[in-house]
């Protein structure tokens, strides 16, 4: 399964969003987006090194959506 499909359908996305919501619910004003693997070196293993911005943007949107509910 391509990495993009694994990312977009990952059961972990709900878990990541829940973690973000937990931090916001505990009073955090900010959270750090889960972008550790969204870099050219890691994504190059899947031939996706040109899509770093796409993956990073998606991770940031998950964090932002968790803040607004």
C-alpha angles and dihedrals in degrees: 000000000000116000092242091057091046089052097046094046098034115139085214093070091077090048092050091049090048091053090051091048089050092056092047090046090053090057104269114152093201139019132198115246116240097249102134095119095037097099134108095252095055095038091049088069086069097036090253101113091122092060100064092117092051094053093043092049091050091052092049091049090054090054093046093048090051089057095052095040 
